[in-house]
């Protein structure tokens, strides 16, 4: 029971990672903002975490379970921006 409790977050990260991998809601190079307010460019995705680089070049490591709670992907559906001026 103690081992299961200790590994609970690790298991949640792994399952959230599998779900995120199958849905592919983001990729390396996308700019995202988590529900916790962390934002940056994705530089690496591994089996347990997403690594972001903020505008001031700080590295932010976010577990998959935090990303799976919700995020905004500023790079989707595309990276272009359009505005009109009269």
Order of alpha helices (4+ residues) and beta strands (2+ residues): alpha-alpha-beta-beta-beta-beta-alpha-beta
